[in-house]
Structure formats: C-alpha cells, structure tokens
Amino acid sequence: HSPWPVYAAAAQLEYMLGEERAAAAETGRRVYALALAKAEASAQAKGGSVPAGLVLSYASYLRASADLPNLRELLERGLLLLPAAEAAQLWPIYAQVEAQFGTAASQAELAKRRAA
C-alpha cells in the first residue's frame, strides 16, 4: 500500500491543477478520505494508530479548500483516532476554526471540552 504522503500529494495536485475548482476540491477530499480509511484499517489490523501527519495534512487541505463541515468532522474524528498526545495538536486548529467561523456557543463548548 502507498504511504499517506503519496495520497496527500495527489490530493494537492488535483486541487491546484483541476480545471473546475469545486470538483477538484471534492476529488482531493475523496483522495484524502481514502488515505484516512486505509490508515485506519492498517492501524486496526496492526494495533497502532493513524499517522498524526495525515490528519494534520488533511485538516490543512480542508481548511484551504474552505470545506468547514468536513473539517469539523475530521477534527472530531482525529480527536478520537489519535493518541491523546498527538490529538493535542488538533485542539489549537479546532479553536482557530471555531474562532473564525463558529459562534460564541460553539467556541465555549470547544473550550469546555478541551479543558476536560
């Protein structure tokens, strides 16, 4: 199987070089989703975890392509998939997203969850 950076590069190229931006962004998202699904399956089979770099790269991609619903979903999923020490990298990203695009209530809820 291919390492996740190969999928990340393919998704980025599709997004940058695709003729129709929305379709290219969706194709790139699907490539990342496939990489994450393969990484999850591999982690389950081997008793490991999903590479934090994959989740961070995917989050960066979704943010750059302004795909907020899928970004929020990925951040939630990443918090569950990654070991606590690695998942800690996601909290600041999530907080920035909520500060920029969320409501006061969503920011407060995230801060409460992060403190727990």
N, C-alpha and C positions, 0 to 999 in steps of 0.2 A: 504494500500500500504506500501511497505517497505521503511524505511529511506535510504537515499543515502549511508551512510557508509556500509550498507549491500552489496550494489552493488559494492562499491569500494573494499571491502574485497574479493568478488567473482572474480572480475577482476584481482586483485593482485595474488590471489591463482592460477588462471588459467595461468597467465603469468609465475609464478615461478615454477609451477608443471607440466605444459604442456610438453608433450614429444617432440613436434616439435615447436621450438621457434617462428617462423613466424606465424604459425597457432594459437598458444597460444596467441601471442600478438594481433592478429586480433580478436580473441574471446573476449579477455579482453577489447579491444577497443569497440566492439559491446555492451558489458555489460555496460560500462560507457556511451555510446551513448544512450542506453535505459534509464539509470538513468537520464540523462540530459533531454531527451524528456519527461519523466514522471514529472520531476521537473518543466519544462516549462509549461506543461499542468496544473499542480497544481497551479503554480504561476498565470497563466492567469485566472483560474477559481476563485481563491481567491483574486485576485488583489494584490498579493505580488510579490516577486522576487525569482529568483533561488538562492539556497544557494551558497554563495561565496566559501565555503569549497569544494563543489562538483566541481566547475570549477577549483579551485586550485589543488585538488587531481587528477582530470582528466588530467590537464596540466602536472603535475609531472609524471604521468603514461606515457603519450605520449612522453615526453622528455626521460624518462628512456628506452622506447622501440624504440627510435630513429625514431619516426614517425613524421617527420618535417612537411609534408604537412597538416596532420590533426591537429598538434599542432598549426600551424599558423591559421588554420581555427577556431579552438576552441578559441584561444586568441581573434581573431576578433569578434567572436560570443559573448564571455564573456564580451567584452567591451560594446556591445550593450545590453546584458541581465541584467547586474548588475547595481545597482545604482552607481553613479559616485564615491562615497566614497569607495565602495567596489571594483569597477573596477580599482581604482588606484593601487591596489595590483598586477594587471596584467601587468602594464607598465614595471616594472623592469624585470619581467620574459621575456617579449617580447623583451626588449632591449638586454638582455643576449643572447637570441636565435639568434637575428639578428647579434649581435657582433661575435658570434661563427660561425654561418652558413650562414649569409646573405652577401650581397655585400655592398660596401660603399654607393651606391644609396639607398638600402633598409634601411640602418641604418639612413641615413639623412632624408628620408621620414618619418620614425617612429619618430624620434626626433622632426620633424616639427609638426606631428600630435599630439604628446604628449604635446607640448608647446601650442597648440591651445586651 
